[in-house]
Structure formats: C-alpha cells, structure tokens
Amino acid sequence: MIATLHLFELLEHKLISLLKSLDATDWNKPTVAKLWTVKDVAAHLLDTRVRTIALFKNYAGDSPEAIHSFQALVNYLNRLNADWVKAIPLLKMVAVMG
C-alpha cells in the first residue's frame, strides 16, 4: 500500500491558501461541474469535512432511503450535495447576523 495520509494535511493547507486568495469575482466563476460555481464546490468540500467530523462524533445524519442500484446511489449523493449548496447562504446569513 502506498502511504498517502501525510499528504492530506498539506493538501488542506494549500486549498485553504487558494480559497483565501480568491476575490468576489473568482468565487462566482463557473467550474467543470457545469451548474456549480467555485463557491458551490468549496461548499461541497466543507460539507464533506463537516460530515466527517459528525461521523467521528457518532452522528451519521438521517438514514437514506433504500439504495438498490447505482443510479439510486448517484441520486442520493447528488441530493446531499445539492442540499448543502443550498444551505451555505443560510450559514452566511447566520454569520452576518451573529
């Protein structure tokens, strides 16, 4: 097995540096993920991180409906991603309101 765990911390630091360097125009640029902007992709990455932390805290979220096909799995994951992208503006509003 190839040891890669040590690379993730460096990757996170580089990603954070990149995100900090973006201006308002950059955040709204399109990506190869067709319907997603840079901001949406960053929200997706944050969602993944938050879910990982929640799993370590013994909370996996609501159980999905039964998944019996590849397409059902894709639909479930797309729904999770879309829900988080929609939630990010609410988090921003809460942060502004204090």
Secondary structure, DSSP 8 states (H G I E B T S, - for coil): ----HHHHHHHHHHHHHHHHH--HHHHT-B-SSTT-BHHHHHHHHHHHHHHHHHHHTT---S------SHHHHHHHHHHHHHHHHHHHHHHHHHHHH-
